[in-house]
Amino acid sequence: MTKPTRKERVRYAFDNFMARGTVALIAGLFLVAAFGIIAVTLVVGLLGFAGEGTRLSDLLWDSLMRTLDPGTMGGDTGSFGFLLGMFAVTLFGIFVISALIGIINTGLEGKLAALRKGRSRVVESGHTVILGWSQEIFTVVAELVAANENVAKSSIVILADRDKGDMDDEIRGRLGRTGRTSVVCRSGDPTDIDDLDIARLETCRAIVILSPGGDEPDADVIKTMLAITNHPRRRPEPYHIVAELRDASNLDVARLVGGDEAQLILAGDLISRIVAQTCRQAGLSIVYTDLLDFAGDEIYFASVPELVGLRFGDALLAFEDSSVIGWRPAGGGPVLDPPMDTLIGPGDEVVAISADDDTIRVTADPARVDLDAIRVTEPRAATPERTLVLGWNWRAPTIIRELDGYVAPGSRLTVVADLTDVAPALDALRPALANQTVDVRRADTTSRSVLESLDVPSFDHIIVLCYSDVLEAQRADSKTIITLLHLRDMEERSGADFSIVSEMLDLRNRALAEVTHADDFIVSARLVSLLVAQVAENALLNAVFADLFDQDGSEIYLRSAGDYVETGREVTFATVVESARRRGEVAIGYRVAAGPAATGPGQGVTLNPAKSATLTLGPRDAVIVLAA
């Protein structure tokens, strides 16, 4: 084994010194400059070149000035040795100053490059942290900004394994100005414990973990939760974590990791349940979107002392501008549409739909109820239904299972998709279905001849799914739009009335699809993002929406207005609420089937109207109720 030479040792020491950074280089340059100035001073002074009576201290000062300012030697006089020494120190000064400028410039460029990389630790407090990046982030950020528009100062910190500049540009390009809310982007791996320190989790109020996409996105989500909950420098107080999962089979392990700190949202189940419910009730997706976004009325919890000792049914008409939908006992979880004789005790809260949490106020003058307009009808017997599913993706089996819980025995479902793996998936699914039989046909769902051969008017419900498993978002949405255009043209030519619910991937494509006049558009990524933002603001809302979307819980229905009040007669909405109360239901709005409102963006849906508001409902209109 050969030993390193002296030259190699010197070079190694020099390399290590140069790698220490800007401060070390400036310090080294200072030492070199000091050595050069002192050396010239001693040579000139000790050899007598400066003349008699010149002190070394004065000569040292003159040498320093010539080093810093080469123009100083322009008026020098003296011996040749003195002038030569001053010329040498001036040349040396030019080298030193040039090197100093180069070192400082390089250091600044390096620092700016580091800042652009987004690796500095934030100093925010009370902020919301978003870990990961997907197309859902734009809706989540927009909703959090809307939720905090009345807050003097709020902040959102995004930590993702992406370039900070690219993230900043995309956020600005899609969202524009964010008002009082500052959005701070940082680059880092959310599954890395050290990178998590950049987002300052110990001072945040909520942590959102987005699903990264790919074949196994849940693995990264669970690993991120593990890095948060087992961080060696974590805070003693519990975190408020909202995590998005794709596969229900990963729910148990995610609960083990997150414990009580994590609110878990199953994106696939959420969309599947909404599609299954919406395909049977046109306009339901509008209701869910209104409840989930922060643009209109939302769901709040409020403690109302005036209600203590009253029954839940009495509370329904106690608010002019809010719709009570549930009750939360002190220290317990929320219960939607509880029995009407449930007593409200001290410390209990009501769950209400309202414009804001401070608008839930008991009215001093309850709205008039027209008892003569109330109608009592017998429930209609369920009859078998026919459903047509056009297209296929990984959510389809869950949609079919959910739909099986709503339809009557003897119902039939037909799946048409241009994929090879649909038939095996349905074969595995059939044993779990109790109320409907399923058949499948492989064909191109964008083909007009294929659609006409299906006898589309014979179906009660049509579900158009996107091919998200095999196509990227834009191409998948394009195929969906083509299918919808064919269906609407067939409807106009045949004079039939199709009930269509369509799944879209990109919210921006919905505007293009509006021309097809589908009854409901389910923009899957947007709905998941809206729910994530709601739960990030209030963890209790996860249980509320889980109940709403569960077929075993209290759900939202659009039922014939004639079952509640006399149609064609002007009544107050309080009359509708009272009629629903007598049936053990909670009325939260209505939908008109004709007129300008029916063709507007809200498709005729009015949510949480004032109790004193008057309306005249027709035979085709619907009352929106919450019922078990």
Buried (B, 14 or more C-beta within 10 A) or exposed (E): EEEEEEEEEEEEEEEEEEEEEBEBBBEBBEEBBEEBBBBBBBBBBEEEBBEEEBEBEEBBEBBBBBBEEBEBBEEBEBBEBBBBBBBBBBEBBEBBBEBBEEBEEEBEEEEEEEEEBBEEEBEBEEBBBBBBBBBBBBBBBBBBBBBBEEEEEBBBBBBBBBBBEEBBEBBEEBBEEBEEBBBBBBBBBBBBBEBBBBBBBBBBBBBBBBBBEEEEBBBBBBBBBBBBBEBEEBEEEEBBBBBBBBBEEBBEBBEEBBEEBBBBBBBBBBBBBBBBBBBBBBBBBBBBBBBBBBEEBBBBBBBBEEBEEBBBBBBBBBBBBBBBBBBBBEEEEBBBBBEBEBBBEEEBBBBBBBBEEEBBBBBEEBBEBBEEBBEEEEEEEEEBBBBBBBBBBEBBBBBBBBBBBBBEEEBBBBBBBBBEEBBEBBEEBEEEBEBBEBEBBEBBBBBBEBBEEBEBEEBBBBBBBBBBEEBEBEBBBBBBBBBBBBBBEBBEEEEEEBBBBBBBBBBEBBEEBEEBBBBBBBBBBBBBBBBBBBBBBBBBBBBBBBBBBBBEBBBBBBBBBBBBBBBEEEBBBBBBBBBBBEBBBBBBBBBBBEEEBBEEEBBBBBBBBBBBBBBBBBEBBBBBBBBE
